[in-house]
């Protein structure tokens, strides 16, 4: 099996990219809306003009509609696909340019909103470009993990994956579910052929009817093995209440017990994951079971936790902002360790748990970051920023943080400048309107984007969107 190179992603090693694309699951109904949101970062970062095409399809891959999207009204596009007489489907967003786009997957966000909940996920799946297929630069054997199950009498878990441009014949896929106390259930599932651009939704409870009893009130972990044709195998994974009132998603990641990955070159290198303070929220770190095989240790400033790949690990984050330090005790550190930061404002709500990795010496400095934001009568946004001083050193005293706000209904931007002395407050989350007092008027009820620029390259930023009533979604910025 081909090695999954994280270094390639970190060093922009994709060659000359003229088409960048993403596929998202879409649900549109009286109870839920899906919005694909993105800013014109190609122009803001590199002065590149792009063409944007959105193709909406039914779950079987049949075409519903195709739209040319333009930044004619502002610097942000918020596209709500129209599904017609069905309530589930997919949308493919293609970015085309005559200039090198650098990455074949664009920085897009899907927002899923119900009357009482909000969730978001960045680009996860994509149909490969023809040259990638011809040059065999594809991963089409799906071995996916980072899927937390929360099945109970009122909650069901699910995943969605998307096929590419050629038919995938009928197949038997394999689902593995692990409980927090180490028990395991396996099931083989026969599925029909997937047509070109077809999507498949899997609900584990349909195949393990007693899954809620098996999990016994605790989160579980799932992996899925399957095949696709001409499509990247990343899945949308999530949990929803059976009445569809609460809905939370993230993306899966590779099962590194099966796929191979590269390693950080220096021996003894550690990986770091800093958990932001997040005002009024319970927080924890998840270490997903499917790591590069071997022995690991994670420290949280108080305790050491030793674990072996294959074991699910969940550690509370209880003391403000915390740094979790990862080492591999039997070999060099892999460039990717599958982690997540979980958070929730109330035990009555579904948690948000974005899929992450760790920071280490192979991660380059990043001076510009950006993410979505909204402020309205029922939505608010916190901007979270903190520094990885263990890797990049302390920020220079007086170093500036330059924030810009972009709107879907206005061209240009508004700008605010602060100093790195404000970072402690940002770790807990600063309201968008505390950075941009006129944000509500400027965004005009729509999702917008902010950018953050600093000469200090060791910052990590997140967005917390909060719904009136307590539902919240956390996602890392681009």
N, C-alpha and C positions, 0 to 999 in steps of 0.2 A: 504494500500500500504506500502511496506517495506521502512524503513528509509534509506536514502542514507548517509552513514557515511564517512565524510571527515577525521575524526580522524583515521579511519582504514587505509586510504591511508597514512596519515602522520606518523603513527607509525608502518608501515610495517606489518600490521596485517592480512596477507593472508595465514598464515600457511606454509606448506612445498610445494614450487612451483617448479615442475620439468619441466613444459612446460610453456613457455611464448610466446605470439603470437600477431600479428596485421594484419589487413586487410586494404589495401589502394585501392582507385580508381586509375585506370591507363588509360591514354590516350597517344597513340603513333600515330603520323601522320606526314605529311610534315610540319605542323604548330606547333606541340608540342611534347615534349619528357617528359617522366616521369622516374625519377631515385629514387630508394629506397637506402638510404645511411645510414650507421651506422659504428661505430668503435667497436673494440673488447674491450668494456669497462668491460666486465665480467672478462677478463684477467687482464686489467690494474688496476681495483679496488680491485678484490678479488682473483685473481689467478685461476679462474675457466675456464675450457675448455668446450666449447659448440659445439653442432652440429646445423647447420642452414639449413633449408629446405624452398625453395620458391615454391609456387604453384600458377600458373597463370591460371585464369579462364575467360571465356566470361561473359557478363552481365547476361546471364541466368544461370550461375553457372557451365556450362559444362567445363570440364577440357581441357586446352590448353597445359600445360606442367608443369613438376616438375623438379626442379634443386636443387642439393646439393651445397651450397655456402661455400667456405672455405677461411680463411685468409692466403692463400698460398703466395700471392704476397706482402702483406703489412698488416697494422693494421686496414685498412678501407676497407669496401666492398661498391661498387657502382653498384647496379644491375638494369639494364634496361630490364623489362619484354618484351618478344616478343609476340605480339598478333596475328600474322599471318594475315588473311584477314579481321580482324575487327579492329576498331580503339579505342574501349572502352572496358574496362573489369576491373578486380581486380587482386590483388596479395596478397596472404597470406604468411607472413613470420613467421615460427615457430622456436623457440629457445628451444633446448632440452638439458638437463643436468642431471647428477646423483647427482649434488649438488643443494642445495636450491637456486633458482634464486631470491627469495624474492618477486618480483612483477610479476603478470601474464601478464602484458603488458610491452614489451621491449621499450628501448629508441631508436627508429628508426625515420628517417626523410624522407618524400617524397618531392622531388623537381620537380616542374613543370616549364618547360622553353619553351618559344617561342623565335623567333628571336629578339623580342623587350622587353620581360618581364620575370621576375623571381618571383616565389612564392614557399613557403615551409610550411609544416605542420607536426607536430610530430604524432606519433601513435594515432589513434582515435578509431577505431572499432576493434573488435576481436571476433572470434568464441570461445565459452566457452569450456573448457576441460570437459571430460565426468564426472569426479568426481564433478565438480561444478554443472552440470545439475542434477546429482543424489542427491546431497545434497541441492538442491534448493538455491544455492548461485548465483542467476542470476537476472539480470534486463532485461526483454524482452518486457515490455510495454514501447514503445517509447513516451516520453513526452519531446521534445527537443526544445531548444530556442537558444539564442545567435547567431541569424542569421540575419545579416544586409543585407537589399535589396537596390540595387542602380539602379533599372530598369529605363531606359529612351529609347529614340529612338535608341541609339547605345549600350546600356548595358542590359544584362539579368542576372538574378540571378538564382541559382540552388542549389540543395542539392543532396547528394547520401547517401543511407544507404545500409547495407549489411546483408543478412540473414545468419543463421548458418547451421548446418549439417542436419536439418530436414526441410521438406517443410512447408512453411507458407501458409495456405489457403488464397483464395481471401478475400479481406477486403475492408472496406471503411475507408480511412484515412481523417484526418481533418486538414486543413490549415487555420491559422489565420494570417492576415497581419494588422499591425498597422502603421499609418502614424505618423510623428513627432508631428502633431497638435492634436493627440488623436483619430482620426477617425479609424474605424475598419471594415475589410471585412473578412467574413468567407466563406469557401467553402468545401464541402464534395466531395471526389474524390474516385471513385471505381477503384481498381487496381487488376490485376489478381494474381493468386497464385505465390509465389516466390519459386522456386526450391531450393534444398540444395545449399548453398553458392551463391545464386542469388543476384544480386545487382539491385537497383532501383534508377533511376535518375528522379528528379522532377524539372520542370521549372515552377515557379508560373505564368509566363505570358501565359503559355498554358491553364491555368484554370481561370485566371483573365485577360482577354484581354486588359482592360483599366488600368492595374496596373501602367504604367508610368504616366498617367494622375492623378490617385489616389495619388501617392506619390508626384507629383507636384514639382519635382526637388530636393527633400530632401530625405535623407535616411529613409527607413522604417525598421520595425522589424517583424520577422515572427516566428511562432511556428508551430510545426507539431506533430500530434498524430497518432501513428501507432503501429503495433505489429510485432515482429520478433520471430523466433524459434531458441533457443540455440545460440543467438548472442547478444553482448552488443550493445546498441542502439545509441551510439554516431555517428553523421553524419559528413560528409565533407560538408561544406557550402561555397559558394563563389559567385563571380561575374566575368563575362567575357564580352568583347566587342563582338558584333555580328560577326565581321570578325575574331574572335579568335586571335587577335593580342595582347591583354592585358588580363591577367588572374590572379586573386588573390583568395586565399582560406584560411580558418581556420577550426577549428572544432566547432561543436555545444556544448551545455552543457545542463544539466538537467533543465527542467522547474520546479522551486521550488515553483511555485504557485500550482503545482499538487503533485510532489514528496515531501516527508518530508525530512528534513535534521537535523543533530545534531547541537548543539550550543557550543560556547566557554563557559567553565564552570563558569568563573568569571563574575560577573555583572559589567557593566560599561566599559567593554573592547572595545577598538577601533580596527578597521582594517585599514591598510595602503597600499596605492598604490603609488609608486614613479614613476613619468614619466621622463625618461631620456631626456637629452637636444636634442640629435640627430641633428647633423650638417645639416643646410640648408633644414630642413623639417618642414612642418606644422604638429602639433600634437594635439590630443584631447583624452579625456577619455569618453568612453561609459559605462553607467550603464544600462545593459539590463533589460527589464521590468519584467521578470519572476523571481522575488526574493522570498525568504521566506516571506509570507504575513506580512504586518505591515508598520510602519512608519520609515523612514530613514533620516539621515542628512549626507551630505558630505561637507567638507570644503577644500578649495584649497589654504589657506594662505591669501586670499583676501576676499572671499565671502562664505556665507553658502547657501547650496542648500538643501531644504527639499523636499522629494518626498515620494510617496507611491508605494509599489510594484504594478506593472501593468503599471507604467508610464515610457516611454522611456526618458532617460536623456543623453545629450551629452554636455560636458563642454570643452571649449578650454583650452589648456595648452600653455600659452603665455610667461611665464617669465623663460626661462632657464629650469633647472630641478625643478620640483615641487612635493610636497608631498600632496596627497589627503587622507584625514582622514575620515573614515566612522564610524558612530555609528547608532545603532538601538534605536530609542527614546522610544519605547513602550515595549521592552523586551530585553533579552540577544541577543548578536550578533550571527548570524548563522556562522558556520565554513566556509561556501562558500558564497561569494557575487559575482555574475556574472558580470565581467567587461571586458573591452578591451581597449587597447591603439591603437588609429588610427594614421597613419602617411602617408604623401605623399609629394613628392618633387615638384609636379606640378599639378595644377587643371586639366590638360589634361590627367592625368594618373589615374588608379584605385588605391585607397588607400590599404595599408596593415593594417589589424586590428586583430591581434592575440587575441584569447580568453584567459582571465586570471582570477585570483581571487583577493584576498587581503591577505596581510601578517598580522598575529596577534600572540598573545602570545602562541597559541597552535602549531605554526609552529616551528619545531626544527631547531637548527643551522645546517648549511650545509657547509662543508669545501671543497668539491670537486664538480666542475661543469664542463660541457663539451658541446660543440656545433659544428656544421658544419662550414666549411669555404672554400673559393675558391678564387683564384686570377689568372686571365688570361687576354687575350686581351680585353674581353668584360664583365668580372665579377670582382668585388672587394668585400672585406669584411671588415666591421667595427666590432670591439669587443666593447661592451658596458658593463660597470661594475659600480655598485654603492652600497652604504651601507644603511642598515636599522638601523640607530643608535637609533631611538626611541625604537626599540625592543631589540637590541643586544649591545647597548652602542657604544662608539667610538672605532675604531680600535686602537690598541696599536701603538704608534709612532715607525716608523721603521719596522712595521710588513711587512712580505714579501708576494708577489704574485708570485707564481711559475707557469709559463706557459709551457706547452709542446705541440708540434705539431706532429701529426700523419698523415701518408700518405698511400694511397692505393697502392703505388708502391715500398714502402720501409718498412722494419721492424725496430723496435726501434722508437726513437723519437729525436727531438732536443728540447732544454730547454732554457728558458730565465727567469731571476728572476728580479722583480721590487719591489718597496715598495708601501705601501698604500698611500704614499704621492702623487702618480700619479692618485688617484681616480677621482679628478675633471676633468682631461683630458679624462679619460675613460667614464665619464658620457655623454660626447658629441659624443663618438665613436672614437676609435683609429684604424687606418688602420692595417690590419693583417701584412703588410710588415714593419710597424713601430715597431712591436713587434718581428717579425721574418724576418729580411732583406732578407733572402734567401728562403722565402716561395714559391715564384713562381717556382723556380727550384725544390724545395723539393716536392711540390705537383704535379708537372709534368702535369699540365693542368686538374687534376681531383679534385673532392671534397675531402677534408680532414677533420680532426677534431682537435680542440685544447682542452686541459684541463686546468683548473685553480684550483690551490690548495692554500688555506690560512688557517692558524690556527684560524683566525678570521672567525666565522661562519655566519656573517650577510650580506654577499655579495649576490647580485642578478645580473645575467649576461644575456645579450641578444646578438643576432647576427643580423646584418643588411647586407644582400647581395644586391649589387647594380649592375644593368645592365647598360651597356653603353646606354645612351639615357634617363636615369633617373628613370626607373622602379626599385623599391626596395621592399624587403620583410623583415619584422621584425618577429623574433620568440624568445621566451625565451629559455634559455639553459636548459639542463637536470640537 
